[in-house]
Amino acid sequence: MNIKWIARLYGCFFYEAIIQVALWFLITLFILISLGEGNTINPSLLGFFLWLSSGIYFIYSWVNGGQTLAMRAWKLKLLPPKNFKLTFFIYRYILASIGLFIFLSFYLFILFGGKKYIHDMILKSRIICTRTY
C-alpha cells in the first residue's frame, strides 16, 4: 500500500473534520439565535440537525463534481459506479456515518491493508487522485 495515498486520504479526512466543526458551530449559532434567549434545544435533536447539515454538505458536494472542499484541496475525487442515482450518495453518507460511530472501523481498514474505505467497497465506488504531475 502506498504511504502517500494513505497520507492523502487521512489528510483529507482530518481537513474534512475541521470543516465539519466550523459548519456545526454556524448551525448551532443559527439554531440558538432562532430559538431566542432563555430557550433550549434537546441535545439529541441538535445532534440530528448537525448530522443532517453535514449530510446536505457532503451529498451536495458529491453530486456536483464529486469533490468536497477538502477533497479539492487534497486533489481527490469520488467516482461513483455506473448508473448511479442520488440514492447512491445518500447511502454512502449513511454508511460513512455508521463507520464513524463504530469506532472509525470503516476508516481504519486502510491502515491494515485495505485499498479503499469499507463503504466504498460496499457501494463499488472509488476515490481517485486528480493531481497532474
JOPE-V885073 format. One record per residue. N is the residue number from 0. PHI is phi in whole degrees, -180 to 180 (* if undefined). OMEGA is omega in radians with two decimals (none if undefined). D_CENTER is the distance of its C-alpha to the mean C-alpha in Angstrom with 2 decimals. Layout:
n->N phi->PHI omega->OMEGA d_center->D_CENTER
n->N phi->PHI omega->OMEGA d_center->D_CENTER
This chain:
n->0 phi->* omega->-3.11 d_center->22.57
n->1 phi->-74 omega->-3.11 d_center->22.21
n->2 phi->-66 omega->3.11 d_center->21.46
n->3 phi->-67 omega->3.11 d_center->20.34
n->4 phi->-66 omega->3.11 d_center->17.62
n->5 phi->-63 omega->3.12 d_center->16.41
n->6 phi->-61 omega->3.14 d_center->16.69
n->7 phi->-66 omega->3.13 d_center->14.75
n->8 phi->-64 omega->-3.12 d_center->11.72
n->9 phi->-75 omega->3.02 d_center->11.96
n->10 phi->-62 omega->3.09 d_center->12.86
n->11 phi->-63 omega->-3.14 d_center->9.74
n->12 phi->-60 omega->-3.12 d_center->7.81
n->13 phi->-73 omega->3.05 d_center->10.36
n->14 phi->-64 omega->3.10 d_center->10.46
n->15 phi->-63 omega->3.12 d_center->6.92
n->16 phi->-62 omega->3.11 d_center->8.37
n->17 phi->-64 omega->3.11 d_center->11.39
n->18 phi->-63 omega->-3.13 d_center->10.09
n->19 phi->-66 omega->3.11 d_center->8.68
n->20 phi->-61 omega->3.10 d_center->12.12
n->21 phi->-63 omega->3.10 d_center->13.93
n->22 phi->-61 omega->-3.14 d_center->12.49
n->23 phi->-65 omega->3.07 d_center->13.49
n->24 phi->-61 omega->-3.13 d_center->16.84
n->25 phi->-66 omega->3.13 d_center->17.53
n->26 phi->-64 omega->3.13 d_center->16.80
n->27 phi->-63 omega->3.10 d_center->18.92
n->28 phi->-61 omega->3.12 d_center->21.59
n->29 phi->-60 omega->-3.13 d_center->21.78
n->30 phi->-66 omega->-3.12 d_center->22.17
n->31 phi->-66 omega->3.10 d_center->24.76
n->32 phi->-66 omega->-3.12 d_center->26.67
n->33 phi->-71 omega->3.11 d_center->26.81
n->34 phi->-75 omega->-3.11 d_center->28.11
n->35 phi->91 omega->-3.08 d_center->30.88
n->36 phi->-70 omega->3.09 d_center->32.64
n->37 phi->88 omega->3.12 d_center->33.43
n->38 phi->-93 omega->3.12 d_center->31.00
n->39 phi->-126 omega->3.10 d_center->28.18
n->40 phi->-123 omega->3.08 d_center->25.19
n->41 phi->-61 omega->-3.13 d_center->24.48
n->42 phi->-58 omega->3.11 d_center->21.75
n->43 phi->-67 omega->3.11 d_center->20.30
n->44 phi->-67 omega->3.08 d_center->20.27
n->45 phi->-62 omega->3.10 d_center->18.64
n->46 phi->-60 omega->3.10 d_center->15.86
n->47 phi->-64 omega->3.11 d_center->15.46
n->48 phi->-63 omega->3.12 d_center->15.44
n->49 phi->-67 omega->3.10 d_center->12.76
n->50 phi->-62 omega->3.14 d_center->10.47
n->51 phi->-65 omega->3.12 d_center->11.69
n->52 phi->-65 omega->3.07 d_center->11.25
n->53 phi->-65 omega->3.11 d_center->7.52
n->54 phi->-62 omega->3.10 d_center->7.66
n->55 phi->-63 omega->3.12 d_center->10.16
n->56 phi->-61 omega->-3.10 d_center->8.44
n->57 phi->-65 omega->-3.09 d_center->5.63
n->58 phi->-63 omega->3.11 d_center->8.56
n->59 phi->-61 omega->-3.13 d_center->11.05
n->60 phi->-65 omega->-3.12 d_center->9.71
n->61 phi->-68 omega->-3.14 d_center->9.51
n->62 phi->-67 omega->-3.08 d_center->12.83
n->63 phi->-99 omega->3.03 d_center->14.44
n->64 phi->113 omega->3.08 d_center->14.54
n->65 phi->76 omega->-3.10 d_center->11.68
n->66 phi->-138 omega->2.95 d_center->10.18
n->67 phi->-89 omega->3.12 d_center->8.12
n->68 phi->-59 omega->-3.14 d_center->10.42
n->69 phi->-68 omega->3.12 d_center->9.53
n->70 phi->-65 omega->3.08 d_center->9.82
n->71 phi->-66 omega->-3.13 d_center->13.08
n->72 phi->-64 omega->-3.11 d_center->14.32
n->73 phi->-94 omega->3.09 d_center->13.95
n->74 phi->59 omega->3.09 d_center->15.28
n->75 phi->-120 omega->3.13 d_center->12.79
n->76 phi->-145 omega->3.10 d_center->12.40
n->77 phi->-87 omega->3.05 d_center->11.16
n->78 phi->-111 omega->3.12 d_center->14.42
n->79 phi->-74 omega->3.08 d_center->14.58
n->80 phi->-68 omega->3.12 d_center->17.83
n->81 phi->-65 omega->3.12 d_center->20.93
n->82 phi->60 omega->3.13 d_center->21.77
n->83 phi->-84 omega->3.10 d_center->18.28
n->84 phi->-130 omega->3.13 d_center->17.94
n->85 phi->-58 omega->-3.13 d_center->15.56
n->86 phi->-62 omega->3.08 d_center->15.44
n->87 phi->-57 omega->-3.10 d_center->13.75
n->88 phi->-68 omega->3.08 d_center->10.51
n->89 phi->-66 omega->3.10 d_center->11.06
n->90 phi->-61 omega->-3.13 d_center->11.85
n->91 phi->-63 omega->3.13 d_center->8.86
n->92 phi->-65 omega->3.14 d_center->6.63
n->93 phi->-64 omega->3.12 d_center->9.63
n->94 phi->-64 omega->3.11 d_center->10.12
n->95 phi->-65 omega->3.10 d_center->6.89
n->96 phi->-65 omega->3.11 d_center->7.91
n->97 phi->-61 omega->3.11 d_center->11.36
n->98 phi->-61 omega->3.10 d_center->10.79
n->99 phi->-69 omega->-3.11 d_center->9.85
n->100 phi->-73 omega->3.11 d_center->12.92
n->101 phi->-97 omega->3.04 d_center->15.05
n->102 phi->56 omega->3.10 d_center->15.32
n->103 phi->60 omega->-3.04 d_center->12.44
n->104 phi->-59 omega->-3.13 d_center->14.48
n->105 phi->-69 omega->-3.07 d_center->12.07
n->106 phi->-96 omega->3.13 d_center->11.16
n->107 phi->-75 omega->-3.12 d_center->14.82
n->108 phi->-55 omega->-3.12 d_center->16.15
n->109 phi->-64 omega->-3.13 d_center->15.93
n->110 phi->-66 omega->-3.08 d_center->18.28
n->111 phi->-107 omega->3.00 d_center->20.80
n->112 phi->105 omega->3.11 d_center->21.37
n->113 phi->-73 omega->-3.13 d_center->18.58
n->114 phi->-96 omega->3.08 d_center->17.76
n->115 phi->-154 omega->3.14 d_center->14.25
n->116 phi->-65 omega->-3.12 d_center->11.65
n->117 phi->-62 omega->-3.14 d_center->13.39
n->118 phi->-66 omega->3.05 d_center->11.21
n->119 phi->-75 omega->3.06 d_center->12.00
n->120 phi->-66 omega->-3.12 d_center->15.55
n->121 phi->-63 omega->-3.07 d_center->15.89
n->122 phi->-91 omega->3.12 d_center->14.86
n->123 phi->61 omega->3.06 d_center->16.69
n->124 phi->-108 omega->-3.13 d_center->14.21
n->125 phi->-136 omega->2.96 d_center->14.15
n->126 phi->-114 omega->-3.11 d_center->12.56
n->127 phi->-118 omega->3.05 d_center->15.52
n->128 phi->-90 omega->-3.14 d_center->16.84
n->129 phi->-102 omega->-3.12 d_center->18.23
n->130 phi->-67 omega->3.06 d_center->20.44
n->131 phi->-104 omega->-3.08 d_center->24.07
n->132 phi->-98 omega->none d_center->26.60
